[in-house]
């Protein structure tokens, strides 16, 4: 099983982790926010969570 870590686009430590064919979203405390089959869906979730937290998301 392949695991890859990719830094999320938010200053609050949200990250996208790829495990095999899925992408999981976690915060810096390890809290799980969801599993996605498409990376762009995971990136949209990270952007939404960062926006709700009041952090700007660079484009």
Residue, then its C-alpha position, 0 to 999 in steps of 0.5 A: x500500500x502506498x502512502x503519500x503526504x501532500x501539504x495542504x494549501x492552508x496555513x492551519x495545517x490541513x493536509x491531504x494524504x493519499x492511501x492507495x486509490x483514495x485521498x483523506x483529509x486531516x488537520x494538524x491534530x490528526x482529526x479526520x475530515x473525510x475520504x475522497x476518490x478524486x484529489x480535486x474533491x479533497x482539495x475543495x474540502x481543504x479549501x472549504x475548511x480553511x475558509x471556515x477557519x478564516x484562513x485565506x487559501x492561495x490559488 
